[in-house]
């Protein structure tokens, strides 16, 4: 059983020593998971154009049974890109573990269970007609749940956000406050929660719910 460990540092000030400590912790975690061999890939920048080690890792994923990272932000800072890479690795049989966010897993959605669900969508201000996009997605959610599941939509939340900042997603904050009323959240894509991976993961933790994306699939909460 062989794992790849990936991390990055900006190479300035205290970062090299902190990075080395993180790498030691990740290696110990991989060992704890049962991976007796581990190759380390580490970049000196988080910028996409400078992540040559990460690109090299993606070229050799067939050599590994698992990928171990500190958090999914290290895969990509952009949610849509991060999920795409995670799904690609998952489809290749590479297990993905993180010390901060748990394990990544896509499983079949529980469509046969009579769950109470909420839906969320975010229309962006750069769109010519964000209100129409939000309305259309609300209807898509209703059609999907009626035709494909035993779920009952008990609330639909939607925001119109120019920059998708936390302060602009007021309906999302209402959803978080009411989270105990729902068994599952239905979205079009995980990027609608937030375009930044770190913020999307923070929101997922605040919700504490399994999330089904029509675009990306079902990711349960708390599964390792």
FENDAZI-V264449 format. One record per pair of residues at least 12 apart in sequence whose C-alpha atoms are under 10 Angstrom apart, sorted by sequence separation. I is the first residue (numbers start at 1). J is the second residue. If there is no record, write none. Layout:
BEGIN
i->I j->J
i->I j->J
END
This chain:
BEGIN
i->7 j->19
i->26 j->38
i->27 j->39
i->41 j->53
i->42 j->54
i->43 j->55
i->121 j->133
i->122 j->134
i->123 j->135
i->141 j->153
i->157 j->169
i->158 j->170
i->159 j->171
i->208 j->220
i->209 j->221
i->210 j->222
i->7 j->20
i->27 j->40
i->40 j->53
i->41 j->54
i->121 j->134
i->157 j->170
i->158 j->171
i->159 j->172
i->208 j->221
i->209 j->222
i->210 j->223
i->8 j->22
i->26 j->40
i->41 j->55
i->72 j->86
i->90 j->104
i->120 j->134
i->121 j->135
i->123 j->137
i->142 j->156
i->157 j->171
i->158 j->172
i->190 j->204
i->207 j->221
i->208 j->222
i->7 j->22
i->8 j->23
i->41 j->56
i->42 j->57
i->90 j->105
i->91 j->106
i->122 j->137
i->141 j->156
i->156 j->171
i->157 j->172
i->7 j->23
i->41 j->57
i->90 j->106
i->121 j->137
i->157 j->173
i->205 j->221
i->6 j->23
i->23 j->40
i->40 j->57
i->87 j->104
i->120 j->137
i->121 j->138
i->157 j->174
i->158 j->175
i->204 j->221
i->205 j->222
i->5 j->23
i->23 j->41
i->39 j->57
i->86 j->104
i->87 j->105
i->119 j->137
i->120 j->138
i->138 j->156
i->157 j->175
i->7 j->26
i->23 j->42
i->67 j->86
i->86 j->105
i->87 j->106
i->119 j->138
i->138 j->157
i->156 j->175
i->185 j->204
i->6 j->26
i->54 j->74
i->86 j->106
i->121 j->141
i->138 j->158
i->155 j->175
i->5 j->26
i->54 j->75
i->83 j->104
i->120 j->141
i->137 j->158
i->172 j->193
i->190 j->211
i->192 j->213
i->4 j->26
i->5 j->27
i->20 j->42
i->67 j->89
i->119 j->141
i->185 j->207
i->189 j->211
i->190 j->212
i->191 j->213
i->4 j->27
i->19 j->42
i->66 j->89
i->118 j->141
i->119 j->142
i->134 j->157
i->135 j->158
i->155 j->178
i->184 j->207
i->185 j->208
i->189 j->212
i->190 j->213
i->3 j->27
i->65 j->89
i->66 j->90
i->72 j->96
i->74 j->98
i->134 j->158
i->169 j->193
i->184 j->208
i->185 j->209
i->186 j->210
i->187 j->211
i->188 j->212
i->189 j->213
i->190 j->214
i->5 j->30
i->19 j->44
i->39 j->64
i->72 j->97
i->73 j->98
i->134 j->159
i->169 j->194
i->182 j->207
i->183 j->208
i->184 j->209
i->185 j->210
i->186 j->211
i->187 j->212
i->188 j->213
i->189 j->214
i->190 j->215
i->191 j->216
i->4 j->30
i->38 j->64
i->71 j->97
i->72 j->98
i->134 j->160
i->155 j->181
i->183 j->209
i->184 j->210
i->185 j->211
i->186 j->212
i->187 j->213
i->188 j->214
i->189 j->215
i->190 j->216
i->3 j->30
i->37 j->64
i->38 j->65
i->46 j->73
i->58 j->85
i->62 j->89
i->65 j->92
i->66 j->93
i->67 j->94
i->68 j->95
i->69 j->96
i->70 j->97
i->71 j->98
i->72 j->99
i->73 j->100
i->131 j->158
i->133 j->160
i->154 j->181
i->155 j->182
i->166 j->193
i->176 j->203
i->179 j->206
i->180 j->207
i->182 j->209
i->183 j->210
i->184 j->211
i->185 j->212
i->186 j->213
i->187 j->214
i->188 j->215
i->189 j->216
i->190 j->217
i->2 j->30
i->3 j->31
i->16 j->44
i->38 j->66
i->39 j->67
i->40 j->68
i->46 j->74
i->48 j->76
i->61 j->89
i->64 j->92
i->65 j->93
i->66 j->94
i->67 j->95
i->68 j->96
i->69 j->97
i->70 j->98
i->71 j->99
i->72 j->100
i->73 j->101
i->117 j->145
i->131 j->159
i->154 j->182
i->164 j->192
i->166 j->194
i->176 j->204
i->179 j->207
i->180 j->208
i->182 j->210
i->183 j->211
i->184 j->212
i->185 j->213
i->186 j->214
i->187 j->215
i->188 j->216
i->189 j->217
i->2 j->31
i->15 j->44
i->35 j->64
i->38 j->67
i->46 j->75
i->47 j->76
i->48 j->77
i->64 j->93
i->65 j->94
i->66 j->95
i->67 j->96
i->68 j->97
i->69 j->98
i->70 j->99
i->71 j->100
i->72 j->101
i->130 j->159
i->131 j->160
i->153 j->182
i->156 j->185
i->164 j->193
i->165 j->194
i->176 j->205
i->177 j->206
i->178 j->207
i->179 j->208
i->180 j->209
i->187 j->216
i->188 j->217
i->190 j->219
i->3 j->33
i->35 j->65
i->38 j->68
i->46 j->76
i->47 j->77
i->58 j->88
i->62 j->92
i->64 j->94
i->65 j->95
i->66 j->96
i->67 j->97
i->68 j->98
i->69 j->99
i->70 j->100
i->71 j->101
i->72 j->102
i->130 j->160
i->152 j->182
i->155 j->185
i->156 j->186
i->164 j->194
i->165 j->195
i->173 j->203
i->176 j->206
i->177 j->207
i->179 j->209
i->187 j->217
i->3 j->34
i->4 j->35
i->35 j->66
i->46 j->77
i->58 j->89
i->61 j->92
i->62 j->93
i->63 j->94
i->64 j->95
i->65 j->96
i->66 j->97
i->67 j->98
i->68 j->99
i->69 j->100
i->70 j->101
i->71 j->102
i->72 j->103
i->130 j->161
i->153 j->184
i->163 j->194
i->164 j->195
i->165 j->196
i->172 j->203
i->176 j->207
i->1 j->33
i->2 j->34
i->3 j->35
i->11 j->43
i->12 j->44
i->61 j->93
i->62 j->94
i->69 j->101
i->70 j->102
i->71 j->103
i->72 j->104
i->130 j->162
i->151 j->183
i->153 j->185
i->163 j->195
i->164 j->196
i->175 j->207
i->176 j->208
i->186 j->218
i->1 j->34
i->2 j->35
i->3 j->36
i->4 j->37
i->5 j->38
i->6 j->39
i->7 j->40
i->8 j->41
i->9 j->42
i->10 j->43
i->11 j->44
i->33 j->66
i->61 j->94
i->69 j->102
i->118 j->151
i->127 j->160
i->151 j->184
i->153 j->186
i->159 j->192
i->166 j->199
i->173 j->206
i->176 j->209
i->185 j->218
i->1 j->35
i->2 j->36
i->3 j->37
i->4 j->38
i->5 j->39
i->6 j->40
i->7 j->41
i->8 j->42
i->9 j->43
i->10 j->44
i->11 j->45
i->69 j->103
i->111 j->145
i->115 j->149
i->116 j->150
i->117 j->151
i->118 j->152
i->119 j->153
i->125 j->159
i->126 j->160
i->158 j->192
i->165 j->199
i->173 j->207
i->184 j->218
i->1 j->36
i->2 j->37
i->3 j->38
i->4 j->39
i->5 j->40
i->6 j->41
i->7 j->42
i->8 j->43
i->9 j->44
i->10 j->45
i->33 j->68
i->68 j->103
i->114 j->149
i->115 j->150
i->116 j->151
i->117 j->152
i->118 j->153
i->119 j->154
i->120 j->155
i->121 j->156
i->122 j->157
i->123 j->158
i->124 j->159
i->125 j->160
i->126 j->161
i->127 j->162
i->172 j->207
i->1 j->37
i->2 j->38
i->3 j->39
i->4 j->40
i->5 j->41
i->6 j->42
i->7 j->43
i->8 j->44
i->9 j->45
i->10 j->46
i->30 j->66
i->67 j->103
i->112 j->148
i->113 j->149
i->114 j->150
i->115 j->151
i->116 j->152
i->117 j->153
i->118 j->154
i->119 j->155
i->120 j->156
i->121 j->157
i->122 j->158
i->123 j->159
i->124 j->160
i->125 j->161
i->126 j->162
i->184 j->220
i->1 j->38
i->2 j->39
i->3 j->40
i->4 j->41
i->5 j->42
i->6 j->43
i->7 j->44
i->8 j->45
i->9 j->46
i->10 j->47
i->30 j->67
i->111 j->148
i->112 j->149
i->113 j->150
i->114 j->151
i->115 j->152
i->116 j->153
i->117 j->154
i->118 j->155
i->119 j->156
i->120 j->157
i->121 j->158
i->122 j->159
i->123 j->160
i->124 j->161
i->125 j->162
i->126 j->163
i->166 j->203
i->184 j->221
i->7 j->45
i->8 j->46
i->30 j->68
i->111 j->149
i->112 j->150
i->113 j->151
i->114 j->152
i->115 j->153
i->116 j->154
i->117 j->155
i->118 j->156
i->119 j->157
i->120 j->158
i->121 j->159
i->122 j->160
i->123 j->161
i->124 j->162
i->125 j->163
i->7 j->46
i->8 j->47
i->29 j->68
i->30 j->69
i->110 j->149
i->111 j->150
i->112 j->151
i->113 j->152
i->115 j->154
i->116 j->155
i->117 j->156
i->118 j->157
i->119 j->158
i->120 j->159
i->121 j->160
i->122 j->161
i->123 j->162
i->124 j->163
i->125 j->164
i->29 j->69
i->109 j->149
i->110 j->150
i->111 j->151
i->122 j->162
i->124 j->164
i->27 j->68
i->29 j->70
i->110 j->151
i->123 j->164
i->145 j->186
i->26 j->68
i->27 j->69
i->122 j->164
i->8 j->51
i->26 j->69
i->26 j->70
i->8 j->53
i->25 j->70
i->141 j->186
i->7 j->53
i->8 j->54
i->23 j->69
i->141 j->187
i->6 j->53
i->7 j->54
i->22 j->69
i->23 j->70
i->122 j->169
i->141 j->188
i->6 j->54
i->22 j->70
i->140 j->188
i->122 j->171
i->138 j->187
i->121 j->171
i->122 j->172
i->137 j->187
i->138 j->188
i->6 j->57
i->120 j->171
i->121 j->172
i->137 j->188
i->5 j->57
i->120 j->172
i->4 j->57
i->120 j->175
i->4 j->60
i->119 j->175
i->4 j->61
i->118 j->175
i->3 j->61
i->4 j->63
i->3 j->63
i->4 j->64
i->118 j->178
i->2 j->63
i->3 j->64
i->4 j->65
i->5 j->66
i->6 j->67
i->7 j->68
i->8 j->69
i->118 j->179
i->1 j->63
i->2 j->64
i->3 j->65
i->4 j->66
i->5 j->67
i->6 j->68
i->7 j->69
i->8 j->70
i->117 j->179
i->1 j->64
i->2 j->65
i->3 j->66
i->4 j->67
i->5 j->68
i->6 j->69
i->7 j->70
i->118 j->181
i->119 j->182
i->1 j->65
i->2 j->66
i->3 j->67
i->4 j->68
i->5 j->69
i->6 j->70
i->7 j->71
i->33 j->97
i->117 j->181
i->118 j->182
i->1 j->66
i->2 j->67
i->3 j->68
i->4 j->69
i->5 j->70
i->6 j->71
i->116 j->181
i->117 j->182
i->118 j->183
i->119 j->184
i->120 j->185
i->121 j->186
i->122 j->187
i->8 j->74
i->116 j->182
i->117 j->183
i->118 j->184
i->119 j->185
i->120 j->186
i->121 j->187
i->122 j->188
i->7 j->74
i->8 j->75
i->30 j->97
i->115 j->182
i->116 j->183
i->117 j->184
i->118 j->185
i->119 j->186
i->120 j->187
i->121 j->188
i->122 j->189
i->6 j->74
i->7 j->75
i->29 j->97
i->30 j->98
i->115 j->183
i->116 j->184
i->117 j->185
i->118 j->186
i->119 j->187
i->120 j->188
i->121 j->189
i->124 j->192
i->6 j->75
i->29 j->98
i->30 j->99
i->114 j->183
i->115 j->184
i->116 j->185
i->117 j->186
i->118 j->187
i->119 j->188
i->120 j->189
i->121 j->190
i->122 j->191
i->123 j->192
i->29 j->99
i->121 j->191
i->122 j->192
i->144 j->214
i->26 j->97
i->121 j->192
i->122 j->193
i->26 j->98
i->120 j->192
i->121 j->193
i->122 j->194
i->26 j->99
i->120 j->193
i->141 j->214
i->25 j->99
i->110 j->184
i->140 j->214
i->109 j->184
i->4 j->94
i->3 j->94
i->3 j->95
i->4 j->96
i->5 j->97
i->117 j->209
i->119 j->211
i->3 j->96
i->5 j->98
i->118 j->211
i->119 j->212
i->3 j->97
i->117 j->211
i->101 j->201
i->110 j->210
i->101 j->202
i->109 j->210
i->109 j->211
i->110 j->212
i->101 j->204
i->109 j->212
i->101 j->205
i->108 j->212
i->109 j->213
i->107 j->212
i->83 j->189
i->106 j->212
i->83 j->190
i->83 j->191
i->109 j->217
i->110 j->218
i->80 j->189
i->82 j->191
i->108 j->217
i->109 j->218
i->79 j->189
i->80 j->190
i->81 j->191
i->106 j->216
i->107 j->217
i->108 j->218
i->109 j->219
i->110 j->220
i->79 j->190
i->80 j->191
i->106 j->217
i->107 j->218
i->108 j->219
i->109 j->220
i->79 j->191
i->80 j->192
i->105 j->217
i->106 j->218
i->107 j->219
i->108 j->220
i->78 j->191
i->79 j->192
i->105 j->218
i->106 j->219
i->107 j->220
i->79 j->193
i->80 j->194
i->81 j->195
i->82 j->196
i->83 j->197
i->105 j->219
i->106 j->220
i->79 j->194
i->80 j->195
i->81 j->196
i->82 j->197
i->104 j->219
i->105 j->220
i->78 j->194
i->79 j->195
i->80 j->196
i->81 j->197
i->104 j->220
i->105 j->221
i->78 j->195
i->79 j->196
i->80 j->197
i->104 j->221
i->106 j->223
i->77 j->195
i->78 j->196
i->79 j->197
i->103 j->221
i->104 j->222
i->105 j->223
i->77 j->196
i->78 j->197
i->79 j->198
i->102 j->221
i->103 j->222
i->104 j->223
i->105 j->224
i->76 j->196
i->77 j->197
i->78 j->198
i->79 j->199
i->102 j->222
i->103 j->223
i->104 j->224
i->76 j->197
i->77 j->198
i->78 j->199
i->79 j->200
i->101 j->222
i->102 j->223
i->103 j->224
i->75 j->197
i->76 j->198
i->77 j->199
i->78 j->200
i->79 j->201
i->102 j->224
i->73 j->196
i->74 j->197
i->101 j->224
i->73 j->197
i->74 j->198
i->72 j->197
i->73 j->198
i->71 j->197
i->72 j->198
i->73 j->199
i->98 j->224
i->71 j->198
i->73 j->200
i->97 j->224
i->73 j->201
i->96 j->224
i->72 j->201
i->87 j->216
i->71 j->201
i->87 j->217
i->84 j->216
i->83 j->216
i->80 j->216
END
